[in-house]
Amino acid sequence: MRRIWAAATAVALCTAGAAVTGAQAAPARGVPVPIAWSACDEGSLKSHGAECGYLSVPLDYAKPEGAKIQLALSRIKATGPADKRQGPILVNPGGPGGSGRGLATLGQHVPKQSGAAYDWIGFDPRGVGASKPKLSCDSGYTGYNRPPYVPSTPEIEKAWHARTTAYAAACAKAGGTLLDHMRTEDTVRDIDRIREALGAEKISFYGFSYGSYLGQVYATRNPERVHRMVLDGVVDPGRVWYQSNLDQDIAFDKAIKIYFAWIAKYDAVYHLGRTAADVEKLYYRQLEALTKKPAGSIGPAELTDVFLQPGYYVFGWEETARAFSAWVNRKDPAPLKRLFDDNHEQTGDADNSYAVYLAVQCTDAPWPTAWKKWSRDNWRVHRKAPFETWGNAWYNAPCRHWAGDARNPVEVDGGKAPPILLINETLDAATPYSGALETRRRFPRSVLLEGIGGTTHAGSLFGNACVDNTIADYLATGALPGRVKADRSDKQCEPTAKPTPLSVTAKNERSSRLLLQRDIVR
């Protein structure tokens, strides 16, 4: 499941051996030491008065007295009335590989002051961000000068095999024994250690994207420990992970066609084509042209990655269209490069999120080792959905050579879980809607909220009142919409709103002012 991540902060420790430590050892019977909180000294956490700390947990839960690793945490304490406080709520941004410490600030975005009843706990999962060790294998791997994604020649396919094999080898060297302990189950055990260290009988959990899978597994293993749970952008628990990526490829192709249609609607602004088909043809012509002659550092792989962002979210639609227009109409690649750089850090441990993504997904479940199967499956899907199929395939291809031991995935069963809230837009490409329905079936007390017809991935608490107020009511009292008997969503909302280009907005505002002036004259 490809994901775009902003750069993680904090000092990196590049090898597991350098940072696996016996410091802050747990006392007898494996009960964790309480977290020593102190004021955070960085970014928005500092400005919001958050506290930061570390928690030591076993590297290997089968050897609880053995080597320890450290999880980086943050906390913004409840500010609501004492008699209405609900305890801690942990937040995970997804990925896997996303840094979650900054999400301790999420509570302020919950309407009706419902977030004020909780202690909001952000954390960097094992291997991520400020946690120690921080996994990094090759910081330049996700940067420029990559082959085209579509292996249209034997030379391109050979180049990608060499790259992905080398990256897996670099991670084996950098990660060491850590790679055998990066499964979702390990992070679920970490979450329960955090609960214990907070002194809480129960915790609440807010998971975006892959975080929804973390929540599902936690509720399967610890249903009696769940207070409230919001899962936004819901992973299909029955298709981890090889099959889910093929599902994504089909879904991203649908989503990008919707984006092409939006660009065509505003042809007067972007001059990229008057129909969705025209814009789509133009996009693929540019991919072909950049394959033959890259525009500086922007080749076909980079252009695909820039367009992947609007496949995930409506939030970047205008910026991507402007950048593509600048290239097509003025032959200026600089805006495309800026967008690529925004989502692909080129310095330090830039591959941290990607390395952890692989460390989790490559070991959560077995992957096919025979390239014939990968080639057959991806060419079959590519013929129907060419936009993202091969980019996604090469993104995951290091799993064929991964050093960590893969096991069978957890059998998710929410039969004993309390009522939880599931959220998904109908045409979410990263977590297709079918996965939300499957999770609803497995959690018989869950309720599914659907953003009808939307393509935005995991976009809750972003201003959609229908969605956000449902979350606020649930977090405040546990109240959920009624669950219907049919195999469908239980509540429907308008999706995250598509943007209107600034120039169109300005023109409309000018027309409104002129009409108002005429009314005054009359």
C-alpha positions in Angstrom: 0.0 0.0 0.0 1.9 3.0 -1.3 1.8 6.0 0.9 3.3 9.5 0.7 4.9 10.8 3.9 6.3 14.1 5.1 9.8 14.0 6.4 10.3 12.6 9.8 12.3 14.6 12.3 14.8 13.6 15.1 18.2 12.1 15.1 18.5 8.7 13.3 20.2 5.6 14.5 20.9 3.6 11.4 21.5 0.1 12.7 19.6 -1.9 15.2 22.7 -2.9 17.0 23.6 0.7 17.7 20.4 1.5 19.5 18.9 -1.7 21.0 19.5 -1.0 24.7 19.0 -2.2 28.2 18.3 1.3 29.5 15.2 1.9 31.4 14.8 -1.8 32.0 11.3 -3.0 33.0 10.8 -4.2 36.5 9.8 -7.7 37.5 6.9 -9.5 35.7 7.4 -7.3 32.7 5.4 -4.3 33.9 6.7 -1.2 32.1 8.2 1.7 33.9 5.9 4.8 33.8 6.8 7.3 31.1 9.0 10.2 32.3 7.3 13.1 30.6 8.9 16.4 29.9 8.1 19.4 27.8 8.5 18.8 24.0 11.1 21.1 22.4 10.2 20.9 18.7 7.7 22.2 16.2 3.9 22.2 16.8 4.3 19.9 19.8 6.2 22.7 21.6 3.8 25.4 20.6 0.8 23.3 21.8 2.5 22.6 25.2 2.8 18.9 24.6 4.9 16.6 26.7 7.3 14.1 25.2 8.9 10.9 26.6 10.3 7.5 25.8 9.1 4.0 26.7 11.3 0.9 26.7 9.7 -2.2 25.3 11.1 -5.6 24.4 12.6 -6.0 21.0 11.3 -9.6 21.1 8.2 -10.2 23.2 9.1 -13.9 23.4 12.1 -12.7 25.4 10.7 -9.9 27.6 13.9 -9.6 29.7 16.1 -9.4 26.6 17.1 -6.5 24.5 15.0 -3.3 24.6 14.1 -0.7 22.1 12.6 2.7 22.8 9.4 4.2 21.6 9.1 8.0 21.3 5.8 9.4 22.6 3.9 12.7 23.0 1.0 13.7 25.1 -1.5 16.6 25.3 -3.5 16.2 28.4 -7.3 16.5 28.7 -8.5 20.0 29.5 -12.2 19.2 29.9 -14.1 18.8 33.2 -12.6 16.1 35.4 -15.9 14.2 35.7 -16.2 13.9 31.9 -12.7 12.7 31.1 -12.4 9.6 29.0 -8.7 8.5 29.5 -6.0 8.2 26.8 -6.6 8.0 23.1 -3.7 6.8 20.9 -3.3 8.0 17.3 -1.6 6.3 14.4 -1.3 8.1 11.0 -0.8 4.9 8.9 1.8 3.9 6.4 3.1 1.7 7.9 6.0 3.9 8.6 4.3 7.2 9.5 5.6 9.2 12.4 2.7 9.8 14.8 4.2 11.9 17.6 2.8 15.1 16.0 -0.8 13.7 16.1 -1.1 14.4 19.8 -2.5 17.7 18.5 -5.4 16.0 16.8 -7.8 16.5 19.6 -8.2 20.2 18.9 -9.8 19.4 15.6 -12.6 17.4 17.1 -15.8 19.5 17.1 -18.0 20.3 20.1 -15.0 20.2 22.5 -15.3 16.4 22.5 -11.5 16.0 22.1 -10.9 17.9 25.4 -12.1 14.9 27.4 -9.1 12.8 26.3 -5.3 12.6 26.8 -4.1 12.5 23.2 -1.1 10.2 22.8 1.0 10.4 19.7 3.8 7.8 19.1 6.4 6.8 16.6 6.1 3.1 16.1 9.1 0.9 16.4 11.8 1.8 13.8 10.1 5.2 13.0 11.1 8.8 13.5 12.4 9.5 17.0 12.0 6.0 18.2 15.3 4.1 18.7 16.6 2.4 16.6 15.4 4.3 13.6 15.5 2.1 10.5 17.2 3.5 7.4 18.8 1.5 4.6 19.6 3.8 1.7 18.6 7.5 2.0 18.9 8.1 -1.8 16.8 5.2 -2.9 13.5 7.1 -3.2 15.0 10.1 -4.9 15.7 10.9 -8.6 17.3 9.0 -11.5 15.0 6.0 -11.3 14.1 3.9 -14.3 10.6 4.2 -15.8 8.1 2.1 -13.8 6.6 0.2 -16.8 9.1 -2.6 -17.7 8.5 -2.2 -21.4 12.0 -3.5 -22.2 14.2 -6.2 -20.6 16.7 -3.5 -19.6 14.1 -1.6 -17.5 13.0 -4.8 -15.8 16.6 -5.8 -15.1 17.4 -2.4 -13.7 14.4 -2.6 -11.2 15.4 -6.1 -10.2 18.9 -4.9 -9.4 17.6 -1.9 -7.4 15.0 -3.7 -5.3 17.4 -6.6 -4.6 20.1 -4.2 -3.5 17.7 -2.3 -1.3 16.5 -5.4 0.5 20.2 -6.3 1.1 20.9 -2.9 2.5 18.0 -3.2 4.9 19.2 -6.6 6.0 22.6 -5.0 6.9 21.1 -1.9 8.5 18.2 -3.6 10.4 19.8 -6.8 11.7 17.6 -8.6 14.2 15.1 -5.7 14.3 13.7 -6.9 11.0 12.3 -10.1 12.6 10.3 -8.0 15.1 8.5 -5.4 12.9 5.2 -7.1 12.3 1.8 -5.5 13.1 1.5 -7.9 16.0 4.7 -6.4 17.5 3.3 -2.9 17.3 0.0 -4.1 18.8 2.0 -5.4 21.7 3.7 -2.0 22.0 0.4 -0.3 22.1 -0.7 -2.4 25.0 2.6 -1.7 26.8 1.9 2.0 26.3 -1.6 1.4 27.8 0.0 -0.2 30.8 2.7 2.5 31.2 -0.1 5.1 31.2 -1.9 3.2 34.0 -5.1 2.8 32.0 -7.4 -0.2 32.1 -8.7 0.7 28.7 -7.6 2.9 25.8 -9.2 4.6 22.9 -7.6 4.5 19.4 -7.8 6.7 16.3 -6.2 5.0 13.3 -5.8 6.4 9.8 -5.2 4.1 6.8 -2.8 1.3 7.9 -3.6 2.5 11.4 -7.0 1.0 10.9 -5.4 -2.4 10.5 -3.5 -1.8 13.7 -6.8 -1.0 15.4 -8.4 -4.1 14.0 -5.6 -6.4 15.3 -5.5 -4.7 18.7 -9.3 -5.1 19.1 -9.0 -8.7 18.0 -6.3 -9.5 20.6 -7.5 -7.1 23.4 -11.2 -6.4 23.0 -11.7 -5.9 26.7 -9.1 -3.1 26.6 -10.9 -1.0 24.0 -12.9 2.1 25.1 -13.6 3.8 21.8 -12.1 3.3 18.3 -12.3 5.4 15.1 -10.8 3.8 12.0 -10.6 6.0 8.9 -9.6 4.6 5.5 -10.2 1.0 6.4 -7.8 -1.8 5.4 -9.3 -5.1 4.2 -8.0 -7.5 6.8 -8.5 -10.5 4.5 -6.2 -9.3 1.7 -2.9 -8.3 3.4 -0.7 -7.4 1.6 0.1 -8.7 -1.9 -3.5 -8.8 -3.0 -4.4 -5.5 -1.4 -1.8 -3.8 -3.6 -3.4 -5.2 -6.8 -6.7 -4.0 -5.5 -5.2 -0.5 -5.1 -4.0 -0.4 -8.7 -7.6 -0.8 -10.0 -8.9 1.8 -7.5 -6.2 4.4 -8.3 -6.9 4.2 -12.0 -10.6 5.1 -11.2 -9.5 7.9 -8.9 -7.1 9.5 -11.4 -9.7 9.4 -14.1 -12.0 11.5 -11.8 -9.1 13.9 -11.3 -8.5 14.1 -15.1 -12.2 15.0 -15.5 -11.9 17.8 -12.8 -8.9 19.2 -14.8 -10.9 19.2 -18.0 -13.8 21.0 -16.2 -11.4 23.9 -15.7 -9.7 23.8 -19.1 -10.0 27.6 -19.1 -7.6 27.7 -16.2 -5.1 24.9 -17.0 -5.4 24.5 -20.8 -4.8 20.7 -20.6 -7.8 19.4 -22.4 -11.6 19.9 -22.5 -12.5 16.3 -21.7 -11.3 13.7 -19.3 -10.2 11.6 -22.2 -8.1 14.5 -23.6 -6.3 15.1 -20.3 -5.7 11.4 -19.9 -4.2 11.0 -23.3 -2.0 14.1 -22.7 -0.7 12.6 -19.4 0.3 9.4 -21.0 1.9 11.2 -24.0 4.0 13.2 -21.5 5.0 9.9 -19.7 6.2 8.6 -23.0 8.1 11.8 -23.9 9.8 11.9 -20.5 10.8 8.3 -21.0 12.7 9.3 -24.1 14.0 12.6 -22.7 13.6 13.5 -19.0 13.1 17.1 -18.1 16.2 17.5 -16.0 15.5 15.4 -12.9 11.8 14.7 -13.8 11.4 11.5 -15.7 8.3 9.2 -16.0 8.7 7.7 -12.5 8.8 11.2 -11.0 5.8 12.4 -12.9 3.8 9.3 -11.8 4.7 10.0 -8.2 3.6 13.7 -8.5 0.2 12.6 -9.8 -0.1 9.9 -7.1 -0.8 12.7 -4.6 -4.1 13.8 -6.2 -5.0 10.0 -6.5 -5.0 10.0 -2.7 -6.4 13.4 -1.8 -8.4 16.3 -3.3 -6.3 18.7 -1.2 -3.4 18.9 -3.8 -5.5 18.9 -7.0 -4.9 22.6 -7.8 -1.1 22.5 -7.2 -0.6 19.4 -9.4 -2.7 20.8 -12.2 -0.8 24.1 -12.2 2.5 22.3 -12.2 1.5 20.0 -15.0 0.2 23.0 -17.0 3.5 24.8 -16.5 5.3 21.8 -18.0 2.9 21.2 -20.9 2.3 24.8 -21.9 5.6 26.5 -21.0 8.1 23.6 -20.8 8.9 24.6 -17.2 9.6 21.5 -15.1 10.4 23.5 -11.9 6.9 23.3 -10.3 6.8 19.5 -10.9 10.2 19.2 -9.2 9.0 21.3 -6.2 6.0 19.0 -5.8 8.2 15.9 -6.0 10.6 17.3 -3.5 7.8 18.1 -1.1 7.0 14.4 -0.7 10.5 12.9 -1.3 13.0 14.2 1.2 16.6 13.9 -0.3 18.7 14.3 2.9 19.4 12.4 6.1 17.4 9.2 6.7 15.0 10.0 3.9 13.9 6.4 3.4 12.9 5.8 7.1 9.1 5.6 6.4 9.7 3.4 3.3 12.1 1.1 5.1 9.6 0.6 7.9 6.8 0.2 5.5 8.6 -2.8 3.9 9.8 -4.1 7.3 6.1 -4.4 8.4 4.4 -5.5 5.2 7.1 -7.9 4.0 6.8 -9.9 7.3 3.1 -9.5 8.2 2.2 -12.1 5.5 4.1 -14.2 3.0 4.8 -12.7 -0.4 5.2 -14.6 -3.7 8.9 -15.3 -4.4 8.5 -16.3 -8.0 8.8 -13.3 -10.4 6.6 -15.1 -12.9 3.6 -14.6 -10.6 4.4 -10.9 -10.0 4.9 -10.4 -13.8 1.8 -12.2 -14.8 -0.4 -10.5 -12.2 0.9 -7.0 -12.7 0.8 -7.1 -16.5 -2.8 -8.4 -16.2 -3.8 -5.5 -14.0 -1.7 -3.0 -16.0 -3.8 -3.7 -19.1 -6.9 -2.5 -17.3 -5.3 0.1 -14.9 -2.0 1.5 -16.2 -1.7 4.5 -14.0 -0.1 3.0 -10.9 0.2 -0.7 -11.3 3.9 -1.0 -12.0 4.9 1.8 -9.7 3.2 -0.1 -6.9 4.8 -3.4 -8.0 8.3 -2.0 -7.8 7.6 -0.2 -4.6 6.8 -3.6 -3.0 9.3 -5.7 -4.9 12.0 -5.7 -2.1 9.6 -8.1 -0.3 10.8 -10.9 -2.6 14.2 -10.7 -1.0 13.4 -9.4 2.5 15.6 -10.7 5.3 12.9 -10.7 8.1 10.8 -13.8 8.6 7.3 -13.6 7.2 4.4 -15.3 9.0 0.8 -15.8 8.4 -1.4 -12.7 9.0 -3.5 -12.3 12.1 -7.1 -13.6 11.6 -9.0 -10.5 12.5 -12.2 -11.2 14.4 -14.1 -8.3 16.1 -16.9 -10.5 17.5 -16.0 -9.4 21.1 -15.1 -5.8 20.3 -17.2 -2.9 21.5 -19.0 -0.6 19.1 -16.4 1.2 16.8 -16.7 3.8 14.1 -15.5 3.0 10.6 -15.1 5.8 7.9 -14.4 5.4 4.2 -15.1 7.4 1.0 -16.6 5.3 -1.7 -13.8 5.7 -4.2 -10.8 5.9 -1.8 -8.0 4.3 -3.8 -5.5 3.6 -1.1 -8.1 1.6 1.0 -10.8 0.5 -1.4 -14.4 0.6 0.0 -14.7 -3.1 -0.2 -12.3 -3.4 2.7 -14.5 -1.2 4.9 -17.4 -3.5 4.1 -15.4 -6.5 5.0 -14.3 -5.0 8.3 -17.9 -4.1 9.1 -18.8 -7.7 8.6 -16.1 -8.8 11.0 -17.0 -6.3 13.7 -20.7 -6.9 14.2 -21.1 -3.9 16.5 -19.3 -1.5 14.2 -20.9 1.3 12.2 -19.7 2.4 8.8 -19.9 6.1 7.7 -19.5 6.5 3.9 -18.4 9.6 2.0 -20.6 9.1 -1.0 -18.6 9.2 -4.3 -15.5 10.7 -2.8 -11.9 9.8 -3.6 -10.1 11.3 -0.6 -8.2 8.8 1.6 -8.5 9.1 5.4 -9.6 12.7 5.5 -11.6 12.9 8.7 -11.4 15.9 11.0 -10.7 18.1 8.0 -13.8 20.2 8.1 -16.6 17.9 6.8 -19.2 18.7 9.4 -21.3 15.5 8.7 -18.2 13.3 9.3 -16.6 15.3 12.1 -19.7 15.8 14.2 -20.4 12.0 14.0 -16.9 11.5 15.4 -17.4 14.1 18.1 -20.7 12.6 19.3 -19.1 9.1 19.4 -16.0 10.3 21.3 -18.2 12.2 23.8 -20.8 9.6 24.6 -20.2 6.5 22.6 -23.3 7.3 20.5 -23.2 5.9 17.0 -25.7 6.0 14.1 -28.0 3.0 13.9 -26.6 -0.1 12.2 -28.6 -1.2 9.2 -29.3 -4.9 8.4 -28.1 -4.7 4.8 -24.4 -5.2 3.7 -23.7 -1.5 3.2 -22.8 1.7 5.0 -24.9 2.8 8.0 -24.6 6.6 7.5 -23.9 8.6 4.4 -22.2 12.0 4.1 -21.1 14.3 1.3 -17.5 13.5 0.5 -14.6 15.9 1.1 -15.3 18.8 -1.2 -13.4 19.1 -4.5 -11.5 22.5 -4.8 -12.5 25.3 -7.1 -9.4 26.8 -8.7 -8.4 30.2 -7.3 -8.6 32.0 -10.6 -12.2 30.8 -11.1 -13.1 31.8 -7.5 -11.6 35.2 -8.0 -13.5 35.6 -11.3 -16.8 34.6 -9.6 -16.1 37.0 -6.7 -15.5 39.8 -9.2 -18.8 39.0 -11.0 -20.6 39.0 -7.7 -19.2 42.4 -6.8 -20.3 43.9 -10.2 -23.8 42.5 -9.7 -23.9 44.0 -6.3 -22.8 47.4 -7.6 -25.5 47.3 -10.3 -28.1 46.5 -7.7 -26.9 49.5 -5.7 -27.1 51.7 -8.7 -30.6 50.6 -9.5 
